[in-house]
Amino acid sequence: MGDRATKDALFEALASVAKALGNGHRAEIIDVLAQGERSVEDLAVEIGQSVANTSHHLRSLARAGVLTTRRDGTHVYYRLASQRVAELWAAMRDVAAAHVADLDRLARAYLGAPDGVEEISRDELAKRLRARDIIVLDVRPAAEYEAGHVLGARSVPITELRRHLRDLPADADIVAYCRGPYCVYANDAVKQLRKRGYRARRLQDGYPEWQRSGRPVASGR
């Protein structure tokens, strides 16, 4: 039978993952890397931190075993250690949504009021894609689209949406998606499209949830 000290050590090791994720910037890093690998420099821009601070957070996550790295010349790229890490992040997010006071208010403050932003379920989108009667826009950065995207989706980063409007049929049904339920890109895209008279909705969550549900995906351009 194990003693108290060895049991304490065991549970401290188990808790090390939670400790590594117990920081808002690190949680955001996991959210970004759920889309695909990124360089340290790209991640620093995404989370609004210096490269030095971002590297510190990344080393903490790597020590906990939730990230792996590869080097390409002078650049270091990080990725999630496994799909289970993405599942852990999704579970933490769902628990927070259900039990953390004020989370809904904070989400509305960031995402904006949901007025005019209708959602479409994964089931309905999959059906419409099979029927080929809908246009799907991946409004994440191009690097994330290349790492993996909904099969049949077009890459239209939110920063480039305006110049792509002329390519969209006026009578089309359009769905935009991004990183997940707390990603603002899809909301912004739907609002821009509806303002210009398009029928537009956002996917109920995002690409990681689509992928984990076993829906058709592709990678590359």
Number of C-alpha atoms within 10 A of each C-alpha: 3 6 7 9 8 10 11 11 11 11 10 13 13 12 12 16 18 15 14 20 21 11 12 10 19 19 19 16 24 24 21 20 21 24 26 18 21 21 17 19 17 13 23 19 12 14 16 11 14 14 15 12 13 23 17 13 18 24 15 19 24 19 13 18 16 21 20 17 15 12 10 8 6 5 11 14 16 20 21 24 14 13 12 11 18 21 15 13 17 18 12 15 16 12 11 13 14 11 9 11 10 10 13 13 11 11 16 13 10 12 17 14 11 11 8 13 17 16 18 16 12 17 11 11 17 16 13 15 17 11 9 10 12 17 18 25 24 27 27 24 17 15 16 25 25 15 15 18 28 23 14 17 20 16 21 22 22 21 12 12 17 13 9 10 15 9 7 13 11 12 9 13 16 20 24 29 30 30 24 22 19 17 18 19 22 31 28 18 28 24 20 17 21 15 12 11 11 19 16 24 24 27 23 19 20 23 25 22 19 20 16 11 10 8 14 12 14 15 12 11 12
